[in-house]
Amino acid sequence: MSESSPAARLQQLFEGRRLTPTQRRIAHSMVRRAGDVPFLSSVELAELAGVSQPSVTRFAVALGFDGYPALRKHLREVAPAESVPGADGEEDAYNEYQQAVLGEIENLRHLAELLADPGPVERAGRLLAASRPLPVLGLRAASSQARGFGYFAAKVHPDVRVLDEGGSMLHDRIDAARRAGATALICFALPRHPKEVVDALAYAREQGLTVVAVADSAFAPVAAHSDLLIPAAVGTGLAFDTACAPMLLGRVLLEAMCDDLPDAQARLEEFDARAVARGLFVE
């Protein structure tokens, strides 16, 4: 993420802080609406985060400010002038569907800023490529992300195991992957975060697996159980969250993994040849 972006400055403000779950929720909401936050009242921020107004005040104090007005004053001093919401009156010109799309475009822009430093993604690619087998975890809302990643990963990786169902067998499947030689696990974690996912990641790390996580925020509940977490925000403008940025980040991680699999291109070419021979796809 660009060090000059409002979201990056907010991330720096929160780094190293021991925040409660409620405070992480506020921090997540602030990062997601980084351009607007310096101009919101404590009541408006509380509504945005789905918490009480006193929780916002306690959050500001936890960050070292006398109260929320002092925090907002600090944010206004470091916010670029062009980030004032509604300055050009354009927002009212879009209906709710368009605003949802524009919100996702903003999430993708933030992801592009984050990827300006390719180091974390490259490290993740090395970890995933080296793990044989490679467990891919995603439950409930994140199950489609896990299945999509697993579908493409299986074309270049020799042993991919998608863990998209919870229950008592989940720990057993993690055990089986570890016994077979797995060294890393990738997890897709999206709101609402199932307790099962948090428990599974804690267990995976106890068993010696390195956990790579794609989550909606650096403050997501899975952060405490991840060795490498790369955030990609979800859209919240519709009745159900949209996850364009997490999906794209998954594809980026696939690309990084391919870079560390020397036979990835050969496997893809072999698949294409077999697909033609079997007539799998229509032209």
N, C-alpha and C positions, 0 to 999 in steps of 0.2 A: 504494500500500500504506500502511495506517495506520502513522504513525510510532511508535505505541505497541505494535504487534504484535511478537512474538518474531522473525518472519521479517524484518520491516523493520529491526530492530536488528542482526540478523546481516548483512543486506545492507550496512548502514552500516559494519560492522566490516571488510568485505571491499573496500569501494570504494577505488579508487586503488591497489590492491595488484597487483603483477605476479606472478601465480600460475602455476605449472606446470600442465600438463594433469592430473596426478594431484591437485594441490592444488585445482584447479577442481572436480574430481570430489568431493572431500571437502566443499568449500564448498557445492556443489549439494545433496549429501545432507543437510547440516546445515540448509539453508534449507527443504528439503522436510519435515524432521522437527524444525522449530524448537522446538516445545514440549517434545520429549523430550530433545534434545541435551544440555542442562545436567546431565542425570542419567545419561548414558552413560559407561562407561569408555572408555579409548583403544582397547581391544580390540574393544568393541562398536561403536564408531564406525568402526573399520577394517573390520569385517565388513559394516556397513551400506553403506559406500562401495565395498566391494570392493577395498580396498588393504591394504598391510601396516601393522602397528602402528607401526613406525619412521616410516612416511610421515606418520602422524597427528602424531607428535611433531615432525617437521621442519616440518609445516604450522603448528603452534602457534608455533614459534620464528619462522617467517616472518612471522607476524602481530605479533611483538614481545613475546611472552610467554616466560618462562623454560622452559616446557614445557607439556604438555597439562594437568596439574593446575591450573596457573595460569590457563589459558584457561577450563577448566571452572568454576573458582571465580568468574571474571569473569562468565561466562554465568549462573551461579546467582544472582549478586547483582542482575542486571538482569532475571531471569525472573520473571513474576508467579507468586505462590504457587499459583494454581489450575492452572498448567500441569504440575504434578507428575504423571507418567504413572501410571496405575493407582490413583490416589487413591481413586476411588469403586468400583473393581473391575468397572466395566462392560465393559471390553474383552474379558474372558474370556467374556462372555455372548453374543458374536457369533461366528458361524462365519466361515470364510475368505472366503466370497462376500459376506457382509454387510460384513466389514471392508474388502473391496475397494471396495464402494459408498461406505462411510463415508469412505474415503480420498479418493475422488473429490469427495465433498461438501466435504471440507476444502480440496482444491485449488481448487474453485469459490469457496469463502469467501475464500481468499487472492487470487484474481483480482478478486473484488468489492472487496477492500481496495485493490488496486492501481489499480482504475479510479476510486477516489475523486478522483484527479487525472486529469481527462480530457485534459489537455494532449497527452501523447504520442499518444493515439489520434486526437485531432483533427488533429494534425500529419500523422499517417500518412494519414488520410482525404484531406487536401488533396493530398498527394504522389501518391496513387494515382489520384485523380480527374483530376489534371492530365496524367498520363502517357497518351499516345496513340501507339502501343498500350500495353497494360499486361501485361507478362510476369508469370506466376504460377508460381513454381518449387517443386517438391516431389518428392523421389525416394524410392523404397522405402517405408518406413513412413509417410512424410509425403505420399505421392502422393495418397492419398484426401482429405487436407485440401486440397491444391492443387486437385484436381478439383472438390470441393464448393464451394470459394470461387469458382473460375472459372465454375461453372455458374450461380450466382446473380449474380455480377458481370456476366456477359454480358447479363443482362436490363436492366441500367441503364447499362452502360459500352459505348461504341460499338466497342471493339476489345480483346478480352481474349485472350491467348495463353497457354495452359497448357503448361508445360514439365515433364512428368511422366516423361520417359524420358531416361536418361543416354546415354553413348556419345559418339562423335566428333562427332555432329551438334549436341550441346548448345551448344557455343560458337558454331556457325554460326547457331543460332536466336536466340541473344542478339544476335549481330551484326545479324541481319535486323530484329529489333525495334528496335535502336538506330538503324539506317539509316532505319526507317519513322517515327522521331520519338519513341520511348520515352525518358522521362526518369527513370523509377523502375521498380523491380522488387520484388515482394513474394515472400518465401521462407518456406515452412513447413519447419522443421527439427526433427526428432524423433529420439530414440535408436533404433538406433545410428546415429550421424551418418556418412553416406557421405562419403568424401574428395572424391568428385566434386562434391558440393554446395559444400564449402568452396572448391574450385578455381573453380567456376563463379561464386561470389559475388566472389572476388578478381578474376576476369576482368571481370565486369560493372562493378565499380567502376573498373577500369582504363579501361573504355570510356566512363566518365562517367555511369553510371547510379547513382541514389541507391537504396540497398538498405534496404528495410523487412523485418525478420525477426520471425516468430513462432517462438519456440524454447522448449524445456522449461525453460531456465534462463538467467539473465543471464550464466552462465559457460560456456555451450555453445560448441563450437568455432567456430561461425559468428559469434560476437560480434566477433571481430577484423576481420571483413569486412562489418559491418553499420553503416549510418549511424544507424538507429533500430531497436533491438531491444526487443520487449515480451515478457516471459516469461509462460508459462502451463504449470504443472507437469503431468507425466503421472503416471498411477497405475501403481504397480509391484507391486501386491498379487497379481496373477495371472500365469500363465505368459507372457502377452503384455501389453505395456504398454497402458493405456487412455488415451485422449486427449480426454476430455470438455472440459477447460478450453481446450486449444488450438482445438477446434472452435468453442466459444462465443466465444472471442476473435476468431476469423475472422468470425463473424457481426457482432460489435460493430464490427469494422473496415469491414465492408460498410455498416453503418448510417452510420458516419462518412463513408465515401466518398459515399454517397447524398446526405448533407447538402451536399456540395460539387459535386454534379452537378445543375444547375438543371432539367434535363429528366428527372430520374430518375422522378418520379411519372408523368409523361406516358408514358414508355416502359413502365412497369409496367401502366398502364391499357390501353395499346395491346396489350400481350402478352395480358392477360386477355381483351380483346375478340376477339382472333384465336383464342385457345384455345377460347372458347365457340363461335365460328363453325366451327372444325375438329372440335369434339367431342373434344378431347384428354383430358379427365378425366371420370370417372364421378361422379355425384352421390352 
